[in-house]
Amino acid sequence: MRKGQSMVEYAIILVLVACVCIGVLAVTGNQVTATFQDIEETLMNPDDTGGTAVYTCPDGNPAVLHGHKYHCH
């Protein structure tokens, strides 16, 4: 009887932890996505400083917004 009670308690704790994780991801999901996009863009274009020219690039083309930064392509 005691073993079954412990399993139920662990299951309840697991469900509560899962609910907290889902809630945190729901609230911060867009911010996390934008941060990962910034990291991916930085790794794919290491020479691009990004964000230095807000709307135009040195060659006159408009900058493209990726995540939180503007980049020249």
N, C-alpha and C positions, 0 to 999 in steps of 0.2 A: 504494500500500500504506500509506503514512504517513497519508494523508487518512482512510482507513477506520479506522485505529487511533485517531486523534484523536476520531472520531465515537463510537467505543465507549467511550472514556474519558469523554467528556462525558455519555454516556448513563448510565454507572455513577455519576458524580457527581450527576446529576439524580435517580436512584433513591435514593441515600443521603440527599439533602436532603429528598426527599418522605417517606421513612421517618421522619426526625427530626421533620418537621412533623406527621405523623400521630401520632407518639408524644407530642409536646407537647400537641396538642389532646386526645388521649385522657386524659392526666393532668389537665389544667387545664380541660377542657370545661365541667364544672358551674360552676366559679368564673367563667369567662368569661360563661356564660349568665346567671348571677345578676347580674353587674355590668351587662350590657346591659339586663336587666330593670329594675335600679335607675335607670339613665340614662333609659330610656324612660318610666318612671313619673314621674320628676322633670320631664321635658320636657312630659308630658301634664298634669301637675298642679303648676304652678309655685308656687301659693299654699299647697300642703300641705307643711308642714315635715317630716312623717314621723318616726316614732321618738320623738316627745315623750311620747306616752301609750302605754305598751307594750301594754295590753290593752283600754283603754276610750277612747272619744272624748269631747270636751266635751258632745256631745248625749246621751251615755249608751250609744250603740251600740258594739259591740265593734270594735276596730281590725282591719284585714285585713293579713296579711303579704304583701308583694310583694318578692321578692328578699331583701334583707337588712334591710328596714325595715318598720315597721308604718305604715299609712296610714288616715286616716279618710275615708269616702265618704258 
